[in-house]
Each structure stands twice: as structure tokens, then as C-alpha cells.
Amino acid sequence: LMWFPWLSTQFVVAPDGALLAVNYALRRIVEGRFQGKCPVTLLRSTDAGRTWDLWSEVPYAGDPAADPQAAAREGFTEPYLQFLPDGSALCLLRTTDGAGVGPLYSLRSTDNGRTWTQPVVFDDLGVWPQALTLGNGVTLVAYGRPGLYVRATCHPGGEHWGPRVEVVKPGVLHQGTCSYCSLQPLAADTALIAYSEFNLPGPDGTPRKGIRVRRIRAQRLAPKA
């Protein structure tokens, strides 16, 4: 029974066997002051979720050079944590809010989420990011708004990424897709992506909303000689 309304955005089993609950909007009183911006908070359990301890926290740190609205942002929201083939952790963070489209940030941890690198811009947009590492070692990331995109890497630590591939064409905000999606493994080199489209033609030609599922095949390319 998880009584707290925001516990949890995501549960992840870390390589050391601990259970991590990845949350946002859990603002606390720190040094006598209430946190003004949403941090990302990780809680950790080593007894199958019976008790939890604060494991780490990522305060909001926007990049004003990449985002003119950085100071006005609500904070970091909709985090997604993915452990990578080399054992490190990648976390993706949304900043899009009422101030407009904001960057998607990334940060890394090499100690099971205890400490984190400084957040850096992963792309210039992105809500509800999703990530998946396939059996062949390729890691996929999906995000959007406007539109929907997928990026891939075969680097075990996620340090180098390919260009984003369009799944839903970007258009007027909120009118083509909600840009929320889900990634599920299907085979060692194949994933399913489920997402919404708002302008699918019905039997009479009238645009209708619908859910689509497509296959993504991600192969590792042999290095050039």
C-alpha cells in the first residue's frame, strides 16, 4: 500500500538489488526554507518496499543559455531512470510547463543513484521520456511534444547518441499527439512503441484520436574497418 499520492512515478531495481522509487514534486523544507522548484527525489528500500530512506535528490538547475525561460520553470518533472549496460544510471528530466516548451535534461550516476552529474540538455524538447535497453545492448529513448521521437545508442554508458528519428510529425502543440508513449521489448533487437495520434482518419474521413503500436528494430552496426 503506497499512501503518498506521488509515490512513485517509477520503481526501479538497482544493480545492487535495492528498490528505487523515482519521484518529483516532493518538495521539502531544506535549511529552513521550502523548496521553490520541483526536485527529483530518489527513495531507496532494501526490504522489498517495507521501509524507505531518502537516497538522493536532484535540485532544479536549468540552463539559461539553452532555455530563456529557465528561471520561470516549475522545476524538474517526469523523471525516467534507466540502468545502462555498463551499470551506470541515466536519468531524463522534463522541464516543459506553463512557461512553454523546455529542454529535456539528462544526468548520470555511477553509484546506483546515490550521486549524480550536473544535468545537461539532452534535447530541446521532451515530456514523459521513456527508455529501454534491448538484449543486443542498444538503448532507446522516446520523447516529444510537439511530435514524438526516438533516439538510440549502442554506447554502454549512453555517452553518444544518434539523431532523433521522427515517429509523429511535430505540429501545433497538443493537436497531433499527447507525446506520451511506452516502450516494451519484443526481441533482442526489436521494441514496441505505443503512442497516441489525434488525427487518424475514421471510416467517413473524419479525424479521430487513436492509439498506435509500431515496431522499432535497432541493430548494432559493425565498426568500419
Protein Blocks (a to p, Z undefined) as FASTA:
>chain_A
ZZbfklcfbdcddfkopacdddehiacdeehiacfbdcddddddfegolaccdfbdcddd
ddfklmmklmmpgbjehiaddddfkopacddddfbdfkopcdddddddfegolaccdddd
fbfcdehiacdddfkopacdddehedjdddddfbfnlpaccddddfbdcddehilbgoia
cdddfbfkbccdddddfkbccfkopacddddddddddddddddZZ
